[in-house]
Amino acid sequence: MNRLLVLLIGLISIADAFAIESPDTILSSSRFSPYSHSSKNAWWGITIAGAGYTIPGVIASRSMHDWSAVRFSEEQKGVVDIAQYTPLAFPWVMKMCGSPTRSGWGRMAISHGASVAIMATTVSLLKDNYESMRPDGSDMRSFPSGHTAWAYLGATVTARELAWRSPWYAVGAYSVASAIGMQRVIDRRHMPSDVFAGAGIGILSAQAGYYIGDIISGNRQIEHRISEITEPNDFTPSFTLSNTFSIPLTDMQLGDVTLSLSPAIETSVEAVYPFNDNWGVGIAMSMRSAPIFVESCGKRTFVAPLNSVGVTLVPSYRVAINDVFAFNAEVGAKYSAHLHVKSEERSVSSSSSSMSGMANVGFDMRLTDYMSVGATIGYEISHYEFGVKPSTIYGITTTQSKSFNIGAINVGISMSAAF
């Protein structure tokens, strides 16, 4: 069931990437300029987003308490092991099929080669020198997620090479990368902090690789550049992909046992329709994975991720600051359906659903007329019900069930495509 849900996000992304490019979203080559201010925005906007992924991932990973895994589990090889490379291969396949890209063959090879070298070296050094246990207990090389780093590197180079044609290529590639990162948490191969750090490393490595490629190649083999911003910064219908790092503020006490949710990862896709220049409403579909820990008899043990799918109704307010930046605020009510918690001895369980309320504020930064990146911070309160049963593995001695209201700080990074 989990794989089908994540596959759904992947299918949405593939549909985005191969969407027919309407005249409204194809960018005319007459509007390209090597010196436009939006070209710089595209560089710094994506780089800032990469830092936005890396920083909370590193902080959360370093702040986690000592914990143990229940047992060793062999990694199950699957589609994710191949899919991690598809965003990187996509621009090459498109170019071989005759579709135009930003860079010529040689320039693209230099940029991508430098990007991969930087990413692979960084990930390898961190895995070798920073001991971090995988949730399945298989080794101490959990931080950061290499699969996610590969996927986000590929998504960024796809955006660099093809987003000048349509923002849907970028949104589609980042949707694939998001699905891969989510699956690594669901499969118990990584914590959300590992995935966020991996995503940031992938983005920053791609940006560094293109910077090196630009230095080496100069003005040679530039076939297309990102467009200038020519349209007003209006509130228009849009599709937004968001990745949120949700940090719970309290633990849950059930008798002599403490349950805690570690920082969760949530990926959502949202369609927004404006009513006027400032007010609009959106509906979002989301997938969340929140690792559960149990503390008993002085021991902290990883249990399993609490995976859920949700639907959120989101009234929003937006005001343009200038042609590039806009302030936004939103409130939302979410219904989440929880999947079965796969705990050992069926000793930890959750209710089948929960309700949440949230409020966010943030900024959007336009990269082109049709594409923007954004960052939000907000607060969420959710109602959960958890139960525990006696377990020798987790050291639980009694049967308890209790409801809790858990507050959390949400930090989100998003990419939007305007219609």
C-alpha positions in Angstrom: 0.0 0.0 0.0 2.8 2.4 0.9 4.5 1.9 -2.5 1.3 2.5 -4.3 0.8 5.8 -2.6 4.3 7.0 -3.3 4.0 5.7 -6.9 0.9 7.9 -7.2 3.0 11.0 -6.5 5.5 9.7 -9.1 2.8 9.2 -11.7 1.7 12.8 -11.1 5.2 14.0 -11.6 5.7 11.9 -14.8 2.4 13.4 -16.2 3.8 16.9 -15.3 7.1 16.2 -17.1 5.5 14.9 -20.2 2.6 17.4 -20.2 1.8 19.0 -23.6 3.5 22.4 -23.6 0.7 24.9 -24.2 1.5 28.2 -25.9 1.0 29.9 -22.5 3.8 28.0 -20.9 6.3 27.7 -23.7 8.8 30.6 -23.3 9.7 32.5 -26.5 13.4 32.5 -27.3 13.1 36.2 -28.0 12.6 36.8 -24.3 15.9 35.2 -23.3 18.8 37.4 -22.0 22.1 36.3 -20.6 22.1 39.3 -18.3 18.5 39.5 -17.1 18.0 39.9 -13.3 15.7 36.8 -13.4 18.6 34.6 -14.6 20.4 35.6 -11.3 17.1 34.9 -9.4 17.0 31.4 -10.8 20.6 30.8 -9.7 20.1 32.2 -6.2 16.6 31.0 -5.7 17.4 27.3 -6.3 20.6 27.6 -4.3 18.7 29.1 -1.3 16.2 26.3 -1.6 19.1 23.8 -1.4 20.4 25.4 1.7 16.8 25.3 3.1 16.8 21.6 2.8 20.3 21.0 4.1 20.2 23.1 7.3 17.2 21.5 9.1 18.4 18.1 8.0 21.8 18.6 9.6 20.5 20.2 12.8 17.8 17.5 13.3 20.3 14.7 12.7 22.8 16.1 15.2 20.2 16.7 17.8 18.7 13.2 17.9 19.2 11.2 21.1 20.9 7.8 21.3 18.6 5.1 20.1 18.6 1.5 19.0 17.0 -0.5 16.2 15.1 -3.6 16.9 16.7 -6.0 14.5 18.7 -6.2 11.2 16.7 -6.1 8.0 18.1 -6.8 4.6 17.5 -4.0 2.2 14.8 -4.8 -0.4 16.0 -3.8 -3.8 13.3 -2.2 -5.9 12.2 0.5 -8.3 13.7 3.3 -6.2 17.3 2.0 -6.9 16.8 2.7 -10.6 14.4 5.7 -10.3 17.1 7.7 -8.4 19.0 8.2 -11.6 16.0 9.0 -13.9 15.9 12.8 -13.3 19.6 13.0 -14.2 19.1 10.9 -17.4 16.0 12.8 -18.5 17.7 15.8 -20.2 20.1 13.5 -22.1 17.2 11.4 -23.3 15.3 14.5 -24.4 18.3 15.8 -26.2 18.9 12.5 -28.0 15.3 12.6 -29.1 15.8 16.0 -30.7 14.4 18.3 -28.0 16.3 21.5 -27.3 18.1 21.9 -24.0 19.9 24.9 -22.3 23.4 23.5 -23.0 25.2 21.8 -25.8 26.5 18.3 -25.4 30.0 19.2 -24.2 28.9 21.9 -21.8 26.2 19.6 -20.3 28.8 16.8 -19.9 31.1 19.2 -18.0 28.4 20.6 -15.7 26.8 17.2 -15.0 30.2 15.5 -14.4 31.3 18.2 -12.0 27.9 18.0 -10.2 28.1 14.2 -9.8 31.7 14.4 -8.6 30.9 17.0 -5.9 27.8 15.2 -4.7 29.3 11.7 -4.6 32.4 12.9 -2.8 30.3 14.9 -0.2 27.9 12.0 0.4 30.7 9.4 0.7 32.7 11.6 3.1 29.7 12.2 5.4 28.7 8.5 5.4 32.2 7.4 6.2 32.9 10.0 9.0 29.5 10.6 10.5 28.1 7.6 12.3 24.3 7.4 12.0 22.3 4.2 12.4 19.8 3.3 9.8 16.2 2.7 11.1 16.4 -0.9 10.0 19.6 -1.4 12.0 21.6 -2.6 9.0 24.6 -0.2 9.3 25.8 3.2 10.5 25.7 4.9 7.1 22.3 6.5 7.3 23.3 10.2 7.0 22.8 11.6 4.4 20.5 9.8 2.0 22.5 9.0 -1.2 19.4 8.0 -3.2 17.8 11.3 -2.4 21.0 13.2 -3.3 21.1 11.6 -6.7 17.4 12.3 -7.3 17.6 15.9 -6.3 20.8 16.5 -8.3 19.0 15.1 -11.3 15.9 17.2 -10.7 18.0 20.3 -10.5 19.9 19.7 -13.8 16.5 18.9 -15.4 15.3 22.3 -14.2 18.4 24.0 -15.5 18.2 22.3 -18.9 14.5 22.3 -19.6 12.6 24.7 -17.4 13.1 27.5 -19.9 10.6 25.5 -22.1 8.0 24.8 -19.5 7.9 24.8 -15.6 6.3 21.4 -15.7 9.6 19.8 -16.5 11.1 21.1 -13.2 8.0 20.3 -11.1 7.8 16.9 -12.6 11.5 16.1 -11.9 11.3 17.4 -8.3 8.1 15.3 -7.8 10.0 12.2 -8.8 12.8 13.2 -6.4 10.3 13.8 -3.6 8.7 10.4 -4.1 12.1 8.7 -3.9 13.0 10.5 -0.6 9.6 9.7 0.9 10.0 6.0 -0.1 13.4 5.8 1.7 11.7 6.8 5.0 8.8 4.4 4.5 11.3 1.6 3.7 13.0 2.3 7.1 16.3 3.0 5.3 16.5 6.6 6.4 15.2 9.2 8.9 13.5 12.3 7.4 16.6 14.4 8.5 18.8 12.1 6.2 16.4 12.8 3.3 16.3 16.5 3.8 20.1 16.7 4.0 20.5 14.5 0.9 18.1 16.7 -1.0 20.0 19.8 -0.1 23.4 18.2 -1.0 22.0 17.2 -4.4 20.7 20.6 -5.2 23.8 22.5 -4.1 26.1 20.0 -5.9 24.2 20.6 -9.1 24.4 24.3 -8.7 28.1 24.1 -8.0 28.6 21.9 -11.0 26.9 24.4 -13.3 28.9 27.2 -11.9 32.1 25.2 -12.7 30.7 24.4 -16.2 30.0 28.1 -16.8 33.6 29.0 -15.8 35.1 26.4 -18.0 32.8 26.8 -21.0 32.3 30.6 -20.9 29.8 31.6 -23.5 30.3 28.5 -25.7 27.5 26.0 -26.3 24.7 28.0 -24.6 21.7 27.2 -26.7 19.0 28.7 -24.5 18.8 30.8 -21.3 16.2 31.2 -18.7 13.7 33.8 -19.6 13.3 37.3 -18.3 10.3 38.2 -16.1 8.0 40.1 -18.4 4.6 39.6 -16.7 3.2 41.3 -13.6 3.5 39.4 -10.3 -0.2 38.6 -10.2 -2.0 36.0 -8.1 -2.7 33.3 -10.7 -4.0 29.7 -10.7 -1.0 27.4 -9.9 0.2 24.0 -9.0 2.6 23.7 -6.1 4.9 20.8 -4.9 5.9 21.2 -1.3 8.2 19.3 1.0 7.8 20.0 4.7 10.0 19.2 7.7 7.6 18.9 10.7 9.2 19.1 14.1 6.9 17.9 17.0 7.1 19.8 20.2 6.0 17.3 22.8 6.2 13.6 23.6 3.4 11.2 24.6 3.2 9.5 28.0 1.3 6.2 28.3 1.8 4.8 31.8 5.5 4.1 32.3 6.2 4.3 28.5 7.0 7.4 26.5 6.2 7.5 22.8 7.7 10.2 20.6 7.4 11.2 17.0 10.7 12.3 15.4 10.7 15.1 12.8 8.5 14.0 10.0 8.7 14.5 6.2 5.6 15.4 4.2 5.3 15.8 0.5 2.2 17.5 -0.9 0.8 18.6 -4.2 -1.6 21.6 -4.1 -3.8 23.3 -6.7 -4.6 26.9 -5.9 -7.3 29.1 -7.4 -7.4 32.9 -6.7 -10.7 34.7 -6.2 -9.1 38.2 -6.6 -5.7 39.8 -6.4 -5.0 38.7 -2.8 -7.3 35.9 -1.7 -7.5 32.3 -2.9 -8.2 28.8 -1.9 -6.3 25.6 -2.4 -6.7 21.9 -2.0 -3.7 19.7 -1.2 -3.1 16.0 -1.3 -0.2 14.8 0.9 1.8 11.9 2.1 3.6 12.0 5.5 6.0 9.7 7.3 6.8 10.2 11.0 9.2 7.8 12.7 7.9 6.6 16.1 10.2 5.9 19.1 9.4 4.2 22.4 11.3 5.0 25.6 11.1 2.5 28.4 13.5 1.4 31.2 16.0 4.0 30.1 16.1 2.7 26.5 15.0 4.5 23.4 14.1 2.2 20.5 12.9 2.9 16.9 9.5 1.3 16.3 8.3 2.1 12.8 7.2 5.1 10.7 3.6 6.3 11.0 2.6 6.8 7.4 -0.5 8.7 6.4 -2.2 10.3 3.5 -4.1 13.6 3.9 -6.4 16.1 2.3 -6.1 19.8 3.3 -8.4 22.7 2.5 -6.2 25.8 2.4 -7.6 29.4 2.3 -4.7 31.7 1.5 -3.7 35.3 1.3 -1.0 36.7 -1.1 0.4 40.1 -1.7 3.1 41.0 -4.3 6.1 42.9 -2.9 7.6 43.6 -6.3 7.9 41.7 -9.6 10.0 39.0 -8.0 8.9 38.5 -4.4 5.5 37.9 -2.8 4.3 37.4 0.8 1.8 34.7 1.5 -0.1 33.4 4.5 -2.4 30.5 4.8 -4.5 28.5 7.2 -5.7 25.0 6.7 -7.8 22.1 8.0 -6.5 18.6 7.2 -7.9 15.1 7.5 -5.3 12.3 7.6 -5.8 8.6 7.1 -3.1 6.6 8.9 -1.8 3.3 7.7 -1.1 0.4 9.9 1.9 0.8 12.2 4.2 -2.2 11.5 5.6 -2.5 15.1 7.1 -5.7 16.4 4.6 -7.9 18.3 1.9 -5.4 17.2 2.7 -3.6 20.5 2.3 0.0 19.2 -0.8 1.1 17.3 -2.4 4.3 16.1 -5.9 5.4 15.4 -7.0 5.1 11.8 -7.3 8.9 11.2 -6.7 12.3 12.7 -7.6 15.9 12.2 -5.1 18.8 12.1 -5.2 22.6 11.9 -2.3 24.6 10.6 -1.1 28.2 9.8 1.9 29.2 7.7 3.6 32.4 6.5 6.3 32.7 3.9 7.7 34.2 0.7 7.6 33.2 -3.0 10.4 34.1 -5.3 9.7 34.1 -9.1 12.3 32.5 -11.3 10.4 33.1 -14.5 6.9 34.3 -15.5 5.6 30.8 -14.8 7.8 29.3 -12.2 8.7 30.2 -8.6 10.2 28.7 -5.4 9.0 29.4 -1.9 9.7 28.9 1.8 7.2 28.8 4.6 7.3 28.4 8.4 4.2 27.6 10.5 2.5 25.9 13.3 0.4 22.7 13.2 -1.7 21.0 15.9 -2.9 17.5 15.3 -5.1 15.1 17.3 -3.7 11.6 17.7 -4.6 8.4 19.5 -2.0 5.8 20.3 -2.0 2.5 22.1 0.6 0.2 23.5 0.5 -3.5 24.6 3.0 -5.5 26.6 6.2 -6.2 24.6 9.5 -7.8 25.6 11.2 -6.1 22.6 10.3 -2.6 23.6 10.1 -3.2 27.4 6.4 -2.3 27.6 4.7 -3.9 30.6 1.1 -2.6 30.5 -1.7 -2.0 28.0 -2.5 1.7 27.6 -4.5 3.9 25.1 -4.7 7.7 25.1 -5.5 10.7 22.9 -3.0 13.5 22.5 -2.9 17.0 20.9 0.6 17.4 19.5 1.9 20.7 18.3 4.6 21.0 15.6 6.7 23.6 13.8 6.6 23.1 10.1 9.4 24.3 7.7 8.5 24.0 4.0 10.2 24.4 0.7 8.1 24.6 -2.5 8.2 24.9 -6.2 5.2 26.3 -8.2 4.1 26.3 -11.8 1.5 28.9 -12.8 -1.1 28.2 -15.4 
